[in-house]
Amino acid sequence: EERRRIAYHEAGHALVASLIPEADPLHKVTIIPRGRALGMTAQLPLDDRHNFSRSMLMAEIAVLLGGREAEQAVFNDLTTGAKADIDKATDIARKMVCEWGMSDLGPLSFGKKEEQIFLGREIAQHRDYSEETAVLIDKEVRKIVDAASQRAANIIRDNIDKLEALATALLDREILDREEIEKVLRGEKLKPRKRHEETEAATEESEKSEDSELKQTGTVSGESEKED
């Protein structure tokens, strides 16, 4: 049952990434566990980008939440596997509000960052705004995350057959590359893999899963501590 949930979670990431034009292209998706990662969806940016538009960031948040929305749509339940996705989505949304002026609060910067010289030059954030402003910031962050989450949910709902096809293919093959993902989404059947191809695919997954150029989302084993 857990393996099936992971497959749908990763299929959710992959489906949303495939159907949002502003999202980075998919590289691969896998349900082979590695470390604390129970599965992974990797995207490969087209270029060495340094500036990001609001629409691109909203797309990234939607992709991050695609796994969670797939779990909700298929199982009517949620797991702790989406914790890392939620953390990253919230962090992006908060930066959009507090650093990049991409919310209804306008082009303002909230929270001065100071270097703590005696703590190994760690960056600490000092809150330089009122409690009332903090409430407004939280509302804007929630608005951004909710909008992206709803976008992901709509994509999942409107393409549930494609989600099923991706999850089924993942359960069968464990790894799908970009070409295979595109074929599944077009409704084409994948050719059976030969034994040596399965071995090569697993080896490639192991070697590239920590590639710094890949943008990775996925299911992470989560503990049930109170602070989570």
N, C-alpha and C positions, 0 to 999 in steps of 0.2 A: 504493500500500500504506500509506504514512504517513497519508494522508487517511482511509483506512478505519480505521486504528488510533485516530486522533483521534476519529472518530465513535463508536466503541465506548466509548472512554474517557469522553467526555461523556455518552453514553447511560447509562453506569454510574452517574455522579453523579446524573443525573436520575431514574433508576429507583429508586435507594436513597432519594433525597429524597422521592419520591412515595409510597413504601411504608412509611416510618417515621412514625408519628403525631406524634412530638415534633419532627420536622424543620420548618424554616420552609418556607412554600409556594414552589413554583417560580415564577419570573418568565419565564425564557426559557433556551434552550440554543442555542449556535451553534458552528459549526466554521469560521467566517470568521476568519482570522488577524488579530491586531491587536497590533503591537509584538512582544514576545517571547511573547505568548499565542497559541497555535495554535488554541485553542478555549476556550469558557467556558460554565459553567453558573451562572446567577444566581438567587438566592433573595431574596424580599422579605419581611422580618419583618412580622408583622401589626400590631405596635405598637412604640412607642419603649421597648424593654425595657432595664432596667438590671440586673436580677437573673436568673441562669440556674441552673436546677436541674441536678442530676447527669445526669438522664435526657436533658435537652436537650443537654448537652455531649457525652454519649456518642453521641447522634444526629448531632451535627455532625461528630464524628470519623468515624463510619461513612460519612457522605455524602462527606467528604473522601477516604476510601479506596475509595469505590465505583468510581472510574475505574480505579484500579490493579487491583482485583479483576476488573473486566470484561476488562481486557487479559489477565490471567492465565487467565481462564475460556475466552476465545475463541481466543487465540493461543498459550496455554501459554508465554508469554514476557512480559517486562516491558521498559519503556523508561524513559528519563530524564525523560519528560514529567510524571511524578508527583512530582518533587522538591519543588515548592512545597507540594503537598498533604501530603506526608509531614512537611515542616518544620512546617507549621501544626498538623497533628494531634499531633505530638510536643510542641509548645509548649503546646497546650491540656491535654494529659495531664499534663505536668510541673507546670503551674499547679494542676491539680486535686489533685495530691499535695502540692506544696510551699507553696501559698498558700491553697487553699480547703478543705483537710481532707476531701477526697472520696475517700480511699483507706483501706485497712486500717491505715495508720499512724496514723489518727485525726486529731482536730482540732489539728494542730500546724503551725507555720509554719517552713519551712526556707529559709535564705538571706536575710540582711538586705540591704535595698537602700539604697545610700548615694548621695547626690548629689555628683557631682564638680564643685565650683564652678568650678574653673579649667579645666575641659574643656567649657565651655558647658552646665553643669548637666546633663550626661549622667547617666543612672542606671546605676550599677555594682552588680553583685550580689556580695556577700561570702559565702563559704561558711563558715557557723558551725556545722558539724557534722562528725562523724568520718567516716573512710573507710568504716567499717562501715555507718553510716547512709546514706552515698552509695550503697552497694550496694543497700540496702533500697529507697531511693527509685527507683533505676533499675529494680528488679524490679517495683515498683508501676506505674511509667510503662509498662513493657512489657506488664504485665497488662492495663492499660486499653486500650492501642492494639491488642493482640492480640484482645481481646474485641470491640472495635468492628470490626476487620478481619474477624473471623469472621462477625459479624452481616451485614456487607456481602456477604461471599462467599456466605452462605446465601441472601440475597435474590436475588443474581445467579443462583445455581444453580437456585433454585426458580422463577425467572421468566425463563429464558433466551429464551423466545419473545418476551416483551415487550422484552427488551434488543435482540434482532434487529430487531424492528419499529421501535424508536426509532432505532437506528443507520441502518437503511435510509431512514427518513424524513429523517434529518439529511443523509445523502449526497445525497438528492434535492433537498432544499429549503434546506439550509445553516443555516437559522434556524427554530426552533420556539418559539412562545409557549405560555403556560400552557394555553390552551384546546386548542391543537393537540396538546400532549403528552398531555393527558387523553383526547382522542379516540383517539390511537394506542394508549394503554394499554387502552382499552376495546375495541380491535379494529376501530374504525371507520376507513373510508377518508377521507383528506383530499382536499378539493376542489383541483383544479389551480389554482395561482396564475397570475394574469394578469401580464403583464410589468411594469405599473406597480406592482402589489402587491409584486413582488420588489424593485423599486427602493426603495419605501417601507420595506420590512422591513430592507434593508441600511442605509439611511440612519438608521433608528431605532436599529439595532444600533450604528452608529458614534457616535451622539450619547449613547447611554445606557450604553455599556459601562464608563464610568468613574464612573457614578452612585454617590455615597458611601453611599446608603441600601441599595444592593444588596450582598448577601453573595455573593461570587464564588469559584468554584472552577474549575479547568480544567487543560488541558494547556499546559505552558510549555516552550519550547525549552530544552534543557539541554545544558551543555557537560560533557565527560567529565574534568574535573580530578580529581586524586587526592582532594582534600578533600571532594568530593561523595559 
